[in-house]
Amino acid sequence: MELLKTLLSFALALGILVTAHEFGHYWVAKRLGVKILRFCIGFGRPWLSWRSGETDFALALIPLGGYVKMLDEREGEVAEHELHRAFNRKPLATRIAVVAAGPLANFLFAILAYWAMLMIGVTGPRPIIGTVDLDSIASRAGLARGQEIIEVDGEQAQTWDGVFRRALDGILDQRALRLAVRDGDGAVKNVMLDVSKLSVDDLGAGDFFKTLGLAPDVPLIPPVIAHVTVDGAAAAAGIKDGDRVISANGEPVASWGNWVDVIRQHPEQALTVVVQRGSQQLTLTVTPALIKEDGKTFGRIGAEPLVPKQVDDIPMGIERYGPAAAFTGAVDRTVGMSLTTLKFLGKMVVGEASVRNLSGPISIAQYAGASAKLGVARFLEFLALVSVSLGVLNLLPIPILDGGHLLYYLIEFVTRRPVSEHLQSWGQQLGLVVLLSLMGLAVYNDILRIL
């Protein structure tokens, strides 16, 4: 059932984004007098098709793209009375507008998605610091337990997600971040968080806060086991429902989070564990199973925590605005994410970021499913992020992409004559090789994350 929901979320997300992109080409072409022969979402055999006016519309089986087929002498014979409606006969400015309209539509869709998201409101844990490691980036900046981060480089931050998003530019630019933090007594002070030595790969690994040496403030859940999986390492060691973990390898275990950290850090290593069972204290030996997930290895024993009914709620923040402020924020986010994506790609080109950060359809499907579970606002945020990525990627000067066609038009503008069909054909083949190579690498990364 979960797999089905993930696949449906992926298909819905991709269908929306591809439709937005192709509609951009379609709408501008129609307005500028180009005849549209076919508008198709997906590739392969159509499972649904209909005709409206002079255009065939279709939905195909493989939802990994789409196309708008226009009247063009390079793709077939054109009747003399319709030559003025052929794409290749249109002025250079018209052809540029039609090609650029696809990526532009992705950026406009991102603005609309962010706008709706910010009006609905995005909730998340408030950026209150729980722990700070000694001699870490966070401790050297003067951050301490109980402080709340309220601004990053002058911009408000209501959630940890907001802190991370606003910190991205500083990390990509390898400069220090100016944070405004509120102490427990309400006093506000500014600190400089030096992230200049962090690499882009530290972001991709998902260990941003750990790399900084801090952890968000979360309620402490006692290390009491509610349920033991029948075939897990905990059951094999004799651990039972209701046991309270006292220590592991002689070190006291104060919370469930502490216990999880110990287990994850010791895959396939025997741990001497003391548990409280009723009035008895028992010494057991548990060996966490080795788990590989998202390219990482860690330990797991197959046990779930007993969460007290009276556990303190996590303080939550919400980012929500009125229509005008939300629209301004949506434009800012779209522009910001576009620049961030370009910087990120630039880092990969010069070797300052690993190509392992590329994600393919499997990861996108997983993110689509996860965001859909979190509600409409988070799903809209996911759509906006991917739409920005599609817009930026399609503008890259790679033949076969919109950016490649725009490059040809730029050459035509400078030389006053079109690029030869032979050179365009050669470029298309080269672009296809580059694109397939990138897609293959992205899928390979996806598979490594699963194994």
Beta strands, then each sheet from edge to edge (+ up, - down):
strand 1: 36-52
strand 2: 55-70
strand 3: 122-125
strand 4: 129-132
strand 5: 148-152
strand 6: 155-156
strand 7: 176-182
strand 8: 188-194
strand 9: 214-216
strand 10: 225-228
strand 11: 244-248
strand 12: 251-252
strand 13: 271-277
strand 14: 280-286
strand 15: 289-293
strand 16: 296-300
strand 17: 303-305
strand 18: 316-319
sheet 1: 1+ 2-
sheet 2: 3+ 18-
sheet 3: 4+ 9-
sheet 4: 6+ 5- 7+ 8-
sheet 5: 10+ 17-
sheet 6: 12+ 11- 13+ 14-
sheet 7: 15+ 16-
end
